[in-house]
């Protein structure tokens, strides 16, 4: 390993531990040592991305690509940053270019699939996620079934989504988001009792996972069990008093209660008026 490689590795260690100033200082030394190395500029770009200084990040990606525009690694990292700033269409083109250079570059394939999913191009995303199955060593392998489940759920293929989420939980037990997604599938199918049991299961092994409380509350509300729904949300408030979603859901369910009360009042008035009309009709006959 030469001196430049050691400096780049040191910069990576600094940025992974959140020491960005030290990382930039190390990269400055690397840049002086090798001012035309594209991987130095790539490391700058990724560091600024992690700092959420995206304008600087894009600048350094441009510099890296001006030196080595056909490098799949640089292109893919650039695409990842573009996705982070919601420039999805540009990112898709970048990922496609990266794959055209190296068709087996799994990182680019994975992120292209994610970009397709975000864009609502679910069939294209599914093909690429399934392609990723071949890369069992890949860091994203454990997430493939989960992402497939999200695609199928958004497509309305809820039963297939359930199958994928179940496959994911076999690989990654106690993944709260996957169990939540299973509960959401049950809710979508109208299987409220099963959804309620699933949300309770999540609360049992991950009591600080607030989305499960929100979903459980909505399942109770769907059954008309408003008191139970509000009790669940009050419990969530104790755990996460700063979580605005809990407060918003409480307000929404309270509005549902008011709406139901208004409907009942309107129905009562209709029945009362109907009863009066019958009484008046009977009186006129007499």
Secondary structure as the mmCIF struct_conf table of DSSP 4:
data_model
#
loop_
_struct_conf.conf_type_id
_struct_conf.id
_struct_conf.beg_label_comp_id
_struct_conf.beg_label_asym_id
_struct_conf.beg_label_seq_id
_struct_conf.end_label_comp_id
_struct_conf.end_label_asym_id
_struct_conf.end_label_seq_id
HELX_RH_AL_P HELX_RH_AL_P1 UNK A 3 UNK A 16
TURN_TY1_P TURN_TY1_P1 UNK A 17 UNK A 18
HELX_RH_AL_P HELX_RH_AL_P2 UNK A 20 UNK A 33
TURN_TY1_P TURN_TY1_P2 UNK A 35 UNK A 36
HELX_RH_AL_P HELX_RH_AL_P3 UNK A 38 UNK A 50
TURN_TY1_P TURN_TY1_P3 UNK A 51 UNK A 52
HELX_RH_AL_P HELX_RH_AL_P4 UNK A 54 UNK A 67
TURN_TY1_P TURN_TY1_P4 UNK A 69 UNK A 70
HELX_RH_AL_P HELX_RH_AL_P5 UNK A 72 UNK A 84
TURN_TY1_P TURN_TY1_P5 UNK A 85 UNK A 86
HELX_RH_AL_P HELX_RH_AL_P6 UNK A 88 UNK A 101
TURN_TY1_P TURN_TY1_P6 UNK A 103 UNK A 104
HELX_RH_AL_P HELX_RH_AL_P7 UNK A 106 UNK A 118
TURN_TY1_P TURN_TY1_P7 UNK A 119 UNK A 120
HELX_RH_AL_P HELX_RH_AL_P8 UNK A 122 UNK A 132
TURN_TY1_P TURN_TY1_P8 UNK A 133 UNK A 134
TURN_TY1_P TURN_TY1_P9 UNK A 136 UNK A 137
BEND BEND1 UNK A 138 UNK A 138
TURN_TY1_P TURN_TY1_P10 UNK A 139 UNK A 140
HELX_RH_3T_P HELX_RH_3T_P1 UNK A 141 UNK A 143
HELX_RH_AL_P HELX_RH_AL_P9 UNK A 144 UNK A 155
TURN_TY1_P TURN_TY1_P11 UNK A 156 UNK A 156
HELX_RH_AL_P HELX_RH_AL_P10 UNK A 158 UNK A 171
BEND BEND2 UNK A 172 UNK A 172
TURN_TY1_P TURN_TY1_P12 UNK A 173 UNK A 174
HELX_RH_AL_P HELX_RH_AL_P11 UNK A 176 UNK A 188
TURN_TY1_P TURN_TY1_P13 UNK A 189 UNK A 190
HELX_RH_AL_P HELX_RH_AL_P12 UNK A 192 UNK A 205
TURN_TY1_P TURN_TY1_P14 UNK A 207 UNK A 208
HELX_RH_AL_P HELX_RH_AL_P13 UNK A 210 UNK A 222
TURN_TY1_P TURN_TY1_P15 UNK A 223 UNK A 224
HELX_RH_AL_P HELX_RH_AL_P14 UNK A 226 UNK A 239
TURN_TY1_P TURN_TY1_P16 UNK A 241 UNK A 242
HELX_RH_AL_P HELX_RH_AL_P15 UNK A 244 UNK A 285
#
